[in-house]
């Protein structure tokens, strides 16, 4: 049974099914292009999924088969991004949406079908992992639109593919097919389109079956080692690590190993 959580915009959906939370961009009439109101609704939707006691992993996807997210809704730029001042407000909404996903304590996985362009790339690279169908297409057309990317958003792209590849993506604004995206490190895996939903479910179940405190500590530690300024300081990361050894889950993991059975973790 799927539980629907309240969000600030109906085109940004938050759903829970068992241990899996889903953040869905649902604007198929515009290939899931994201409007300013939708950007502003994303942080609240992520917070709702983070706060849900059953959720252990969050899948981020676009509704339908045509697009993950085809980018920002350019049709409203003349109004909401018309000059430096309004552009700055728009960028704040962008950055807050990306940051909500990037800083989520629970693992996040982008599930990508079809177009993943511009702001869609921003959402995807803010996630911890990215899986895509063979028909997925990636690109950052900023150079053809005359828009700039703030450092936090640029950092996500650089962390995903490295500085040289990030520059190439921005300098050329070209579209990259899924096999090449996998080869340059943008993706975790690529599967046939018909298998994407099942693969996402399997990956989510695999992650959700592991100890939540361990996953949180690992995510924080990787962020710290990678030099992410949004990550907690070393003392806080160490505290998360030490909490694992004082947890009921650690005792359960040891017992399950000795009894040769699957552990049942409770996140405490």
N, C-alpha and C positions, 0 to 999 in steps of 0.2 A: 504493500500500500504506500502511495506517495503522499507526503505531507507538503502542502503549499505554504510557504512563508510569505508574509506581507513585505512588499517593496514599495519604493516611492514612484515607480513607473512600471506599468504593466508589461512594457517591452523588455524589462530586466526581471527575469524570473528566478526565484530561489526555491528549490525543491529538495526534499529529503526522502530517501528510500533506504531504510536500514541504516548502515553506517556510511552511506555515500550521499554527500550533498552535491547539488548541481546548480551552477550559475549559468543561466541560459540567456543569450542575447536573442530576442525574438522580434525581429523587424523584417520579415521576409520580403515585404513589398519593396524595400530598398537594399536587398541583399545583406540584411543585418547591419547596415550602416548605423553608427551610433550618434545620436543627437546629444546636444548639451544636457538636456534633461535626463537622458539615459546615462551619460557619464556621471552625473551627480547622484544617480540612484545606485551605482555599483558599490560604493563603499558600505552603504547601509545593508545591502544584500549580502556582502561578504561577512559583515559583522554578525548578521543573523545566522549565517551558516556556521561561523566560528563559535557562536554561543550555544548552538544546539548540542545537547549532551550526547546525542547518538552519532553525530557526524565525526568521522575520523579521516576522511579524505574528501577533497572538493574537486569535482570535474567542471571545467569551464568550456562551454561549447556554444555554437550558434544553432538556432532552430533551422530545420530543413536541410536540404542536400546541396544548395548552391553556394553557401558561404559560411565560414566560421564568423568572420566579421570583415566586410569589404572596405572598412575604413571609417573615418568620421563622416557624418552626413554633410557633405559639401554644400547642399542646397540651402543650408541656413547660414553659411559663412558670411554672406553679405550683411547679415544682421548681428550675429553673435561673435563674429571674428573680424569686424570691419576695420579695426585700427589697433594700435599697440595696446591701448587700455583694455578694450574688450578682448583682444587676443590674449592678454595676460590673465584675465579672469577665466577664459576658456582653457588655457594651459594649466591653471591651477586645478580645474575640474578633471582634466586629463591626468595630471600627476597624482591627484588624490585617488583616482580609480586604479591606476597602476600600482600605487603604493599599498592600497588595501589588499591587493592580491599578493604583491611581493612580500609583505610583512605578515601575512597570515601565518599563525603558528602551525596550522594543520597543513599537510602536503597538498599541493595544488597541481592539477594535470590539465593541460590544454588538449582538447580533443578536436582536431582540425579537419574539416571537409571543405573542399572548394576554395574560394578566395580567402586569403589571410593577408590583408594589405593595410598599410599605414597604421591607423589606430588598432586594427586587428593584430598586427605584428606586435604592437606595444602590449596588448593584453596577453598575447601568447608568450612573449619572452619574460613577462613578469611572473609566469607560472614556473614551478619547480621542474616539471617534466612536460614534454610535448610529443604527442603521437599524432600521426596524420594519415589520411588516405592517399593512395597513389595519385589521385587526381587533384590534390591540393596544390595551390599556387601561392607563392609568397612574394612580397615586395614592399618597398618603402618609397612611395612616389613624391616625397616631400620636395625634391628638387624640381619637379614639374609643377608644383603648386605655389612655390615661394614661401613655404612655412618653415619654421625652425623647430627643432626638438630640444627640450630642456635637458640638462646634464643627467638627471636621474633616469629619464627614459632612454637616453643614449647609453647609459651604463648597462642597462639590461641587455641591449643589443650587443654591446662589446663583450659582456660576460658570456653571452650565448655563442658567439662566433669568432671573437677575437677582434683586435683593432683593425687589421688590414681588411678583413672581410666586411666588417661594419662600414668602413669607408667606401668600399666598392659598392655595397648596397645603396648607400646614400648618394654617392657620386653619380652612379649610372641610372638609378631609379628603375632598374630592370626587374622583370619578374623571374622568379626562380622556381622551377618545378620541384616537387617533393623529393625525388631521388637525389638531386643536387643539394637540397636543404639538409637531407640526412648526411650527405658526405661532408658538408662543412660544419657539422656539429649543431645545427639549429634544432634538429629533431632527435628524440630518443629512439623512435622506430617508425617505419612506414608499412602499412598493410593495405591489401585491396579494399576498395570502398565498401564492399559488402561485408567485410569483416571488422570494420572500424568500431561499430557499437559493441560487438562482442569482445573485442580486444580491450576496449576501454573498461568494460565491466570486469574483465579478468584482472586487469592491472589494478583497478580500484579495490577489488576484493583481496588481492595479494597485499596491497599496502595496508588496508584496513585490518587485516588479520595480524599485523605486527604490533608491538608494544607502543602505544601512543606517546608515552613519555620519552622513549628512546628516539622516536621519529622527530619529536620536537627538539630534543637536545642535538640530534644530528643536523637538523636544518639550521639551527642557530650556530653550530660550530662551523659548518661549511661556509655560512655567510661571513663569519668572523675571519676565517682563514682566507677567503676570497677577497677580503678587504672592503666589504660592503659597509659604508658608513652608517647605514640604517640598522645594522646588526647590534646586538647587545654587546657590552664590554666583556672582556675575558672573564672577569669574576662572575658575571651573571651566567655566561655560558658554562663555566665550570660548575656553578650551582645546579644548573639543569642536569648536567651529567651526573653529579653526585646524588641528585634526587632519584635517579634511576635505581641506584643500588640500595636505596632505602624504601623502595616501593614494593607493594604487594605483587605487582607484575613481575618483578625480578624473581621473587620467590616462586611464583607460578611458572615462569620460564624454566627455572632449574628443575622443579618437580616434574613438569611435563617432559623435559628431556630425559630424565631418569626413568620415567614411566613409559617412555616411547609413545607419546600421544601428542596431538596438536594442542598447544597452549590456548587458554582462553583469557585474554588480557582485558582489563577493565579500566585502564588509564589511571590507576591510583596505586 
